[in-house]
Amino acid sequence: MQTLFPTSVSDRALRSMFAARKEVFVDLLKWDLPILEGRYEIDQFDTSDAEYLIVAASNDRHRASARLLPTERPHLLDTVFPHLCTGPIPTGPSTREITRFCLDRHQRSAERREARNTLISALVDYALEQQIDAYTGVANLDWFEQVLNFGWECSALGRPILGATGWLTALHIRIDQDTPARLCARGIYRPVGAPDASPLRPLHLEFAA
């Protein structure tokens, strides 16, 4: 398996991701989000500043995805959820915010786990390649507990606060050269090209506004 970081936008992959986001965040979780053409969940942060990691099957079907936002520009934590941080919001050129972490609904439990692990591995690989040393994000408490148990250095940026979608917390994840080994010890990380690596394909795409 090769990790693909194309410089051009794959329209089909992006459309599949936006459709999957609608199915998860609007149809399933009932978040109040804008919908484009009745099919795609796209908000004010889906601009040319956004980057995406998309895990696709061999037929290009969406399996998992995440949006990365530069923290030197407006992003969810500083624009919508600054109250979740008790101290300064981590920002800078080596910090990205992970948003819209999406696992496709049309998967069995084992498939979802494989897609999740592939996406997390891609996030780590991308960070190390791009000299990103930290990720931030907002998560509900259940998801935050899972993220904590993945093995990387993760901590809360403040106390949980009850919001419209439940209890939320801001998080900070430190990425360094030891992160792959920590996640590998928990059965999460699989290096690209390893005999037991996932056959799924991580794609790095940018948004054409």
SULQUIQUI-V36758 format. One record per residue. SS is DSSP state (A for helix, B for strand, O for the rest). BURIAL is 1 if it has 9 or more other ideal C-beta (glycine too) atoms within 8 Angstrom, else 0. D_CENTER is the distance of its C-alpha to the mean C-alpha in whole Angstrom. Layout:
ss burial d_center
SS BURIAL D_CENTER
SS BURIAL D_CENTER
//
This chain:
ss burial d_center
O 1 21
O 0 20
O 1 16
B 0 17
O 0 16
O 0 18
O 0 19
O 0 20
O 0 18
O 1 18
A 0 19
A 0 19
A 1 15
A 1 14
A 1 17
A 1 16
A 1 12
A 1 13
A 1 16
A 1 13
A 1 12
A 1 15
A 1 16
A 1 14
A 1 13
A 1 17
A 0 19
A 0 18
O 0 17
O 0 19
O 0 17
O 0 20
O 0 18
O 0 19
B 1 20
B 1 21
O 0 24
O 0 23
O 0 21
B 1 17
B 1 15
O 0 15
O 0 15
O 0 17
O 1 14
O 1 14
O 0 16
O 0 17
O 0 15
O 1 12
B 1 10
B 1 8
B 1 7
B 1 9
B 1 11
B 1 14
O 0 17
O 0 21
O 0 22
O 1 18
O 0 17
B 1 14
B 1 12
B 1 9
B 1 6
B 1 3
B 1 5
B 1 7
B 1 10
B 1 13
O 1 14
O 0 18
O 0 18
O 0 17
O 1 14
A 1 13
A 1 14
A 1 17
A 0 18
O 0 18
O 1 17
A 1 19
A 0 21
A 1 19
O 1 20
O 0 23
O 0 23
O 0 22
O 1 19
O 1 17
O 0 17
O 0 18
O 0 18
O 0 16
B 1 14
B 1 10
B 1 8
B 1 5
B 1 5
B 0 6
B 1 4
B 1 7
B 1 10
O 1 13
O 0 16
O 0 18
O 1 18
O 0 20
A 0 19
A 0 19
A 1 17
A 1 14
A 0 14
A 1 15
A 1 12
A 1 10
A 1 11
A 1 11
A 1 7
A 1 8
A 1 11
A 1 10
A 1 7
A 1 11
A 1 13
A 1 12
A 1 12
A 1 15
A 0 17
O 0 16
O 0 17
O 1 14
O 1 15
B 1 13
B 1 10
B 1 10
B 1 9
B 1 11
B 1 11
B 1 14
A 1 16
A 0 16
A 1 12
A 1 13
A 0 16
A 0 14
A 1 11
A 0 15
O 0 16
O 1 14
O 1 16
O 1 15
B 0 16
B 1 15
B 0 17
B 1 17
O 1 18
O 1 20
O 0 22
O 0 20
B 1 21
B 0 22
B 0 21
O 0 21
O 0 18
B 0 19
B 1 19
B 1 16
B 1 16
B 1 14
B 1 13
B 1 13
B 1 12
B 1 15
O 1 14
O 0 18
O 0 20
O 0 20
A 1 16
A 1 17
A 0 20
A 1 19
A 1 16
A 1 18
A 0 21
O 1 19
O 0 18
O 1 15
O 1 15
O 1 17
O 1 18
O 1 18
O 0 22
O 0 23
O 0 25
O 0 23
O 1 20
O 1 18
O 0 19
O 1 16
B 1 15
B 1 12
B 1 12
B 1 12
B 1 13
B 0 14
O 1 15
O 0 19
O 0 20
//
